Amino acid sequence: MRTILYFREGNSDKVYQTAIEPAEGGFVVNFAYGRRGSTLQTGTKTQRPVSEEEARKIAAKLIAEKQAKGYTIEADGTPFLSTENEGRATGIHCQLLNSIEEDRVSTLLQDSRHVLQEKHDGRRMLVRKQGSEIIGINRRGLAVTLPKAIENEAREIPGDFLIDGEAVGDLLHAFDLLEVVGSDTRQWGFLDRHDGLIRLLANGSAIRAVSIFVEPAAKQKEFLRLRNAGAEGVVFKDRTAHFHAGRPASGGTQLKFKFVTTASFIVGAVNNRRSVALLLLDDDKEVPAGNVTITPSFDLPEVGAIVEVRYLYAFKESGSVYQPVFLGARDDLERADCTLDQLKYKAGQ
C-alpha cells in the first residue's frame, strides 16, 4: 500500500511517499521525500519486519504527522480547508517578530512608546473558540491538537474568541487578543487589545494573560528580574500598533530580544553515539553548523527534520555552534526558517 502526499507553499513544492511492503514474512514501512520531480531521499520506519496491523498503524501515524505540517493527498498540494482533520489550513496567521541586538534594548527600555512582555520558551499557539468548536492553530496557520487542560478552560470562557500565545506544557501564556464576541480587534491598539485579554482571562489557570510593563522604570526593573531569573527573553510592543500577520522585512512594531541563544537547524545526518549533524541555509546552499548530542529523553530525529538547539555562540570561520544543547524537534517550521543569519557569533569576530 503506497500513499503519496504533497506540499506546496511559496517556493516549496515537495512530495512525501510512504509504502507498506512485504519483507521476510512480515511488513516494513518505507518512506521517500524531496522536491517534486527530483531524486528522492529514502529511509525506513521499521528496522525489522512487523505484522501488517502494526505496519498500518505506523504508516497512519506518519501520514497524520505530515498532514499536520500541511501535506495533502491532493496532487496540487491544496491544504485541507473544510474537513475536521488535524492539519487543515485555517487561514489564520500569527504576527512574527524580528530580533534585535542588545545595543537597541536600552533605547526601548527608556521610551514610553513600547511596552515590555516576557518571552516564554514554548510553542506558538493561537486558540480559537467558535460556538462548541475549539481549535489550536500553530505558527503556520494549521489546526493542531490542544492540550486537554487548555481546551477545557477555553470551553469555560464565555463567548467566542481568538487569542495568541505560547504553549508551555499544559499552560498557555496568552499575550494578544485578535477576536472577541464577534468583534475583530486586530485594528485596535495593542494596549486596548491587552486590556480586552485581561478581562477575558480574569480567572485563568491553564490560560493566563502575560503581564505588560509600560513605564520606563517598571520595564527596566522587570528586564533585570527576567534576565537574572534565566528567562528566555523579552518582547517590546508599540502600545498603539495594530496587529499585522506575518513578519516584516525588517524592524516592525513588535521586536524580540533573547537572553539565551537558540536557532533552528536541519538534520543533515545521524551520527554514531546519538548525535546528529546540523545544517543551515545560506540562500539555497546547505552549510554545516556542527553536531549536537541527542539525550536518551528524546527520540533521534530523522534526516531532514527541523530541530531547535541552544548554544553559547557560533564561530565565524566554520559556522559551527559552541556548546550546543538539543531542545527538541520543531514540526511547526520549514527548511526556509533554518537560515545562516540566525547565528550569533563569538564576540570580536
C-alpha positions as a Python dict, from the first residue, in 0.01 Angstrom:
ca = {
    (1, 'M'): (0, 0, 0),
    (2, 'R'): (151, 332, -107),
    (3, 'T'): (41, 684, -11),
    (4, 'I'): (176, 996, -181),
    (5, 'L'): (150, 1332, -7),
    (6, 'Y'): (223, 1676, -149),
    (7, 'F'): (315, 2014, -5),
    (8, 'R'): (315, 2345, -192),
    (9, 'E'): (376, 2681, -24),
    (10, 'G'): (572, 2973, -167),
    (11, 'N'): (880, 2827, -337),
    (12, 'S'): (833, 2487, -170),
    (13, 'D'): (697, 2206, -390),
    (14, 'K'): (760, 1877, -211),
    (15, 'V'): (646, 1517, -216),
    (16, 'Y'): (644, 1256, 62),
    (17, 'Q'): (574, 888, -6),
    (18, 'T'): (502, 606, 237),
    (19, 'A'): (484, 239, 139),
    (20, 'I'): (390, -77, 329),
    (21, 'E'): (589, -358, 166),
    (22, 'P'): (622, -732, 242),
    (23, 'A'): (957, -846, 381),
    (24, 'E'): (1075, -1174, 541),
    (25, 'G'): (730, -1298, 639),
    (26, 'G'): (617, -957, 769),
    (27, 'F'): (592, -597, 652),
    (28, 'V'): (809, -285, 660),
    (29, 'V'): (716, 83, 630),
    (30, 'N'): (946, 274, 396),
    (31, 'F'): (940, 642, 304),
    (32, 'A'): (1086, 877, 44),
    (33, 'Y'): (1083, 1255, 29),
    (34, 'G'): (1220, 1553, -158),
    (35, 'R'): (1138, 1819, -415),
    (36, 'R'): (876, 1713, -668),
    (37, 'G'): (1044, 1586, -985),
    (38, 'S'): (1384, 1537, -819),
    (39, 'T'): (1562, 1223, -693),
    (40, 'L'): (1404, 1145, -354),
    (41, 'Q'): (1585, 1062, -30),
    (42, 'T'): (1471, 730, 119),
    (43, 'G'): (1451, 563, 458),
    (44, 'T'): (1253, 320, 670),
    (45, 'K'): (1040, 348, 983),
    (46, 'T'): (1082, -21, 1066),
    (47, 'Q'): (1426, -165, 1137),
    (48, 'R'): (1278, -518, 1121),
    (49, 'P'): (958, -667, 972),
    (50, 'V'): (639, -625, 1176),
    (51, 'S'): (283, -751, 1142),
    (52, 'E'): (56, -596, 881),
    (53, 'E'): (-158, -439, 1153),
    (54, 'E'): (145, -277, 1316),
    (55, 'A'): (274, -158, 978),
    (56, 'R'): (-61, 7, 903),
    (57, 'K'): (-53, 184, 1241),
    (58, 'I'): (300, 313, 1178),
    (59, 'A'): (209, 434, 829),
    (60, 'A'): (-111, 601, 951),
    (61, 'K'): (78, 787, 1223),
    (62, 'L'): (339, 900, 973),
    (63, 'I'): (75, 1025, 729),
    (64, 'A'): (-109, 1211, 1008),
    (65, 'E'): (215, 1382, 1116),
    (66, 'K'): (280, 1502, 763),
    (67, 'Q'): (-78, 1624, 717),
    (68, 'A'): (-40, 1823, 1040),
    (69, 'K'): (251, 2000, 870),
    (70, 'G'): (40, 2091, 568),
    (71, 'Y'): (94, 1794, 336),
    (72, 'T'): (-212, 1672, 147),
    (73, 'I'): (-305, 1376, -71),
    (74, 'E'): (-418, 1609, -349),
    (75, 'A'): (-152, 1643, -619),
    (76, 'D'): (-186, 2022, -633),
    (77, 'G'): (-87, 2048, -267),
    (78, 'T'): (-405, 2232, -168),
    (79, 'P'): (-440, 2233, 213),
    (80, 'F'): (-748, 2086, 381),
    (81, 'L'): (-997, 2369, 411),
    (82, 'S'): (-1325, 2220, 523),
    (83, 'T'): (-1256, 1889, 698),
    (84, 'E'): (-1216, 1808, 1063),
    (85, 'N'): (-872, 1654, 1001),
    (86, 'E'): (-590, 1792, 1207),
    (87, 'G'): (-356, 1983, 982),
    (88, 'R'): (-622, 2169, 787),
    (89, 'A'): (-540, 2527, 685),
    (90, 'T'): (-731, 2778, 898),
    (91, 'G'): (-643, 3096, 710),
    (92, 'I'): (-528, 3247, 1041),
    (93, 'H'): (-165, 3350, 1085),
    (94, 'C'): (27, 3499, 1374),
    (95, 'Q'): (244, 3810, 1383),
    (96, 'L'): (612, 3712, 1369),
    (97, 'L'): (879, 3923, 1532),
    (98, 'N'): (1224, 4036, 1422),
    (99, 'S'): (1513, 4007, 1666),
    (100, 'I'): (1717, 4299, 1793),
    (101, 'E'): (2069, 4323, 1934),
    (102, 'E'): (2145, 4437, 2288),
    (103, 'D'): (2253, 4785, 2179),
    (104, 'R'): (1889, 4859, 2086),
    (105, 'V'): (1746, 4737, 2416),
    (106, 'S'): (1839, 5038, 2631),
    (107, 'T'): (1651, 5276, 2399),
    (108, 'L'): (1337, 5061, 2410),
    (109, 'L'): (1355, 5032, 2788),
    (110, 'Q'): (1371, 5407, 2832),
    (111, 'D'): (1099, 5518, 2591),
    (112, 'S'): (727, 5534, 2670),
    (113, 'R'): (609, 5411, 2331),
    (114, 'H'): (693, 5042, 2371),
    (115, 'V'): (563, 4812, 2642),
    (116, 'L'): (754, 4505, 2763),
    (117, 'Q'): (632, 4146, 2794),
    (118, 'E'): (816, 3830, 2892),
    (119, 'K'): (900, 3597, 2602),
    (120, 'H'): (817, 3242, 2709),
    (121, 'D'): (1005, 2936, 2582),
    (122, 'G'): (736, 2716, 2426),
    (123, 'R'): (539, 2661, 2106),
    (124, 'R'): (349, 2942, 1936),
    (125, 'M'): (-20, 2864, 1969),
    (126, 'L'): (-338, 3052, 1883),
    (127, 'V'): (-664, 2930, 2035),
    (128, 'R'): (-997, 2989, 1864),
    (129, 'K'): (-1340, 2924, 2010),
    (130, 'Q'): (-1643, 2938, 1779),
    (131, 'G'): (-1955, 2802, 1940),
    (132, 'S'): (-1875, 2449, 2051),
    (133, 'E'): (-1564, 2418, 1832),
    (134, 'I'): (-1227, 2487, 1994),
    (135, 'I'): (-907, 2452, 1792),
    (136, 'G'): (-539, 2526, 1831),
    (137, 'I'): (-353, 2693, 1544),
    (138, 'N'): (24, 2678, 1501),
    (139, 'R'): (252, 2947, 1358),
    (140, 'R'): (198, 2811, 1005),
    (141, 'G'): (-180, 2856, 1030),
    (142, 'L'): (-257, 2484, 1059),
    (143, 'A'): (-503, 2333, 1305),
    (144, 'V'): (-330, 2134, 1581),
    (145, 'T'): (-439, 1939, 1887),
    (146, 'L'): (-464, 2140, 2209),
    (147, 'P'): (-354, 2010, 2548),
    (148, 'K'): (-667, 1894, 2729),
    (149, 'A'): (-629, 2142, 3014),
    (150, 'I'): (-617, 2436, 2771),
    (151, 'E'): (-912, 2305, 2571),
    (152, 'N'): (-1122, 2253, 2885),
    (153, 'E'): (-1052, 2603, 3014),
    (154, 'A'): (-1125, 2759, 2675),
    (155, 'R'): (-1463, 2586, 2681),
    (156, 'E'): (-1544, 2754, 3015),
    (157, 'I'): (-1469, 3107, 2891),
    (158, 'P'): (-1795, 3278, 2781),
    (159, 'G'): (-1837, 3375, 2417),
    (160, 'D'): (-1626, 3329, 2106),
    (161, 'F'): (-1265, 3449, 2086),
    (162, 'L'): (-928, 3416, 1915),
    (163, 'I'): (-618, 3461, 2131),
    (164, 'D'): (-248, 3437, 2054),
    (165, 'G'): (6, 3290, 2291),
    (166, 'E'): (288, 3050, 2371),
    (167, 'A'): (207, 2700, 2495),
    (168, 'V'): (440, 2555, 2756),
    (169, 'G'): (320, 2208, 2852),
    (170, 'D'): (-41, 2234, 2971),
    (171, 'L'): (-25, 2613, 3014),
    (172, 'L'): (-94, 2878, 2750),
    (173, 'H'): (75, 3214, 2810),
    (174, 'A'): (-166, 3439, 2619),
    (175, 'F'): (-27, 3773, 2503),
    (176, 'D'): (-269, 3909, 2241),
    (177, 'L'): (-641, 3917, 2159),
    (178, 'L'): (-742, 3910, 1791),
    (179, 'E'): (-1117, 3846, 1809),
    (180, 'V'): (-1374, 3857, 2089),
    (181, 'V'): (-1752, 3801, 2085),
    (182, 'G'): (-1793, 3883, 1716),
    (183, 'S'): (-1551, 4178, 1713),
    (184, 'D'): (-1227, 4177, 1513),
    (185, 'T'): (-977, 4352, 1741),
    (186, 'R'): (-678, 4344, 1504),
    (187, 'Q'): (-722, 4718, 1429),
    (188, 'W'): (-728, 4811, 1796),
    (189, 'G'): (-409, 4947, 1952),
    (190, 'F'): (-209, 4686, 2141),
    (191, 'L'): (-289, 4832, 2485),
    (192, 'D'): (-661, 4809, 2411),
    (193, 'R'): (-623, 4451, 2288),
    (194, 'H'): (-433, 4359, 2603),
    (195, 'D'): (-698, 4520, 2824),
    (196, 'G'): (-958, 4303, 2650),
    (197, 'L'): (-739, 3997, 2702),
    (198, 'I'): (-713, 4067, 3076),
    (199, 'R'): (-1092, 4094, 3104),
    (200, 'L'): (-1143, 3774, 2904),
    (201, 'L'): (-898, 3568, 3110),
    (202, 'A'): (-957, 3722, 3450),
    (203, 'N'): (-954, 3391, 3640),
    (204, 'G'): (-743, 3174, 3415),
    (205, 'S'): (-528, 2887, 3536),
    (206, 'A'): (-445, 2691, 3219),
    (207, 'I'): (-474, 3006, 3002),
    (208, 'R'): (-304, 3308, 3159),
    (209, 'A'): (-256, 3659, 3026),
    (210, 'V'): (109, 3769, 3008),
    (211, 'S'): (163, 4089, 3205),
    (212, 'I'): (285, 4408, 3040),
    (213, 'F'): (513, 4679, 3176),
    (214, 'V'): (461, 5030, 3042),
    (215, 'E'): (666, 5289, 3230),
    (216, 'P'): (1047, 5300, 3178),
    (217, 'A'): (1132, 5234, 3544),
    (218, 'A'): (899, 4932, 3558),
    (219, 'K'): (1033, 4799, 3226),
    (220, 'Q'): (1394, 4824, 3339),
    (221, 'K'): (1319, 4652, 3671),
    (222, 'E'): (1133, 4366, 3503),
    (223, 'F'): (1402, 4329, 3235),
    (224, 'L'): (1670, 4279, 3501),
    (225, 'R'): (1449, 4041, 3700),
    (226, 'L'): (1382, 3822, 3397),
    (227, 'R'): (1746, 3818, 3288),
    (228, 'N'): (1862, 3720, 3639),
    (229, 'A'): (1590, 3454, 3660),
    (230, 'G'): (1714, 3283, 3342),
    (231, 'A'): (1407, 3366, 3131),
    (232, 'E'): (1421, 3317, 2755),
    (233, 'G'): (1385, 3684, 2671),
    (234, 'V'): (1152, 3982, 2631),
    (235, 'V'): (928, 4134, 2365),
    (236, 'F'): (883, 4507, 2302),
    (237, 'K'): (550, 4614, 2150),
    (238, 'D'): (434, 4951, 2021),
    (239, 'R'): (144, 5034, 2252),
    (240, 'T'): (-70, 5185, 1970),
    (241, 'A'): (14, 4939, 1691),
    (242, 'H'): (-243, 4728, 1507),
    (243, 'F'): (-200, 4353, 1460),
    (244, 'H'): (-37, 4254, 1129),
    (245, 'A'): (5, 3887, 1041),
    (246, 'G'): (341, 3768, 909),
    (247, 'R'): (692, 3901, 953),
    (248, 'P'): (805, 4243, 824),
    (249, 'A'): (1117, 4252, 608),
    (250, 'S'): (1292, 4447, 883),
    (251, 'G'): (1204, 4625, 1206),
    (252, 'G'): (838, 4623, 1293),
    (253, 'T'): (605, 4725, 1575),
    (254, 'Q'): (690, 4414, 1778),
    (255, 'L'): (1053, 4319, 1848),
    (256, 'K'): (1213, 4038, 2047),
    (257, 'F'): (1535, 4012, 2243),
    (258, 'K'): (1657, 3675, 2371),
    (259, 'F'): (1870, 3629, 2682),
    (260, 'V'): (1958, 3281, 2557),
    (261, 'T'): (2077, 3198, 2206),
    (262, 'T'): (1878, 2943, 2007),
    (263, 'A'): (1842, 2860, 1639),
    (264, 'S'): (1655, 2616, 1417),
    (265, 'F'): (1863, 2368, 1215),
    (266, 'I'): (1813, 2098, 953),
    (267, 'V'): (1933, 1749, 1047),
    (268, 'G'): (2191, 1659, 784),
    (269, 'A'): (2292, 1316, 913),
    (270, 'V'): (2251, 1084, 1209),
    (271, 'N'): (2595, 1010, 1360),
    (272, 'N'): (2715, 739, 1595),
    (273, 'R'): (2663, 769, 1972),
    (274, 'R'): (2331, 956, 1949),
    (275, 'S'): (2434, 1275, 1774),
    (276, 'V'): (2320, 1446, 1455),
    (277, 'A'): (2489, 1678, 1208),
    (278, 'L'): (2338, 2026, 1179),
    (279, 'L'): (2286, 2227, 859),
    (280, 'L'): (2179, 2583, 784),
    (281, 'L'): (2081, 2753, 460),
    (282, 'D'): (2291, 3029, 304),
    (283, 'D'): (2050, 3132, 29),
    (284, 'D'): (1979, 2786, -123),
    (285, 'K'): (2313, 2634, -23),
    (286, 'E'): (2336, 2397, 274),
    (287, 'V'): (2627, 2477, 507),
    (288, 'P'): (2742, 2267, 806),
    (289, 'A'): (2692, 2408, 1156),
    (290, 'G'): (2844, 2137, 1376),
    (291, 'N'): (2685, 1848, 1566),
    (292, 'V'): (2462, 1810, 1869),
    (293, 'T'): (2412, 1516, 2105),
    (294, 'I'): (2059, 1379, 2146),
    (295, 'T'): (1998, 1274, 2506),
    (296, 'P'): (1805, 950, 2573),
    (297, 'S'): (1498, 1151, 2678),
    (298, 'F'): (1448, 1246, 2309),
    (299, 'D'): (1388, 1029, 2004),
    (300, 'L'): (1658, 1052, 1739),
    (301, 'P'): (1531, 1291, 1469),
    (302, 'E'): (1541, 1168, 1110),
    (303, 'V'): (1748, 1325, 836),
    (304, 'G'): (1572, 1633, 703),
    (305, 'A'): (1390, 1705, 1031),
    (306, 'I'): (1393, 2057, 1179),
    (307, 'V'): (1534, 2084, 1533),
    (308, 'E'): (1583, 2360, 1789),
    (309, 'V'): (1925, 2395, 1953),
    (310, 'R'): (2052, 2626, 2226),
    (311, 'Y'): (2418, 2728, 2201),
    (312, 'L'): (2667, 2970, 2353),
    (313, 'Y'): (2789, 3129, 2029),
    (314, 'A'): (2898, 3037, 1674),
    (315, 'F'): (3242, 3053, 1518),
    (316, 'K'): (3256, 3288, 1220),
    (317, 'E'): (3509, 3087, 1020),
    (318, 'S'): (3345, 2745, 1046),
    (319, 'G'): (2987, 2840, 1125),
    (320, 'S'): (2981, 2567, 1392),
    (321, 'V'): (2794, 2632, 1716),
    (322, 'Y'): (2974, 2605, 2051),
    (323, 'Q'): (2826, 2409, 2345),
    (324, 'P'): (2505, 2309, 2162),
    (325, 'V'): (2213, 2167, 2362),
    (326, 'F'): (1930, 1984, 2185),
    (327, 'L'): (1588, 2129, 2277),
    (328, 'G'): (1364, 1916, 2058),
    (329, 'A'): (1213, 1874, 1712),
    (330, 'R'): (1013, 2156, 1550),
    (331, 'D'): (722, 2030, 1341),
    (332, 'D'): (588, 2385, 1302),
    (333, 'L'): (887, 2511, 1100),
    (334, 'E'): (1013, 2455, 745),
    (335, 'R'): (1359, 2439, 586),
    (336, 'A'): (1327, 2803, 481),
    (337, 'D'): (1329, 2903, 851),
    (338, 'C'): (1673, 2747, 906),
    (339, 'T'): (1890, 3030, 776),
    (340, 'L'): (2251, 3118, 848),
    (341, 'D'): (2157, 3468, 962),
    (342, 'Q'): (2009, 3323, 1283),
    (343, 'L'): (2359, 3272, 1425),
    (344, 'K'): (2521, 3494, 1685),
    (345, 'Y'): (2898, 3485, 1671),
    (346, 'K'): (3166, 3493, 1939),
    (347, 'A'): (3244, 3849, 2050),
    (348, 'G'): (3523, 4008, 1848),
    (349, 'Q'): (3464, 3800, 1534),
}
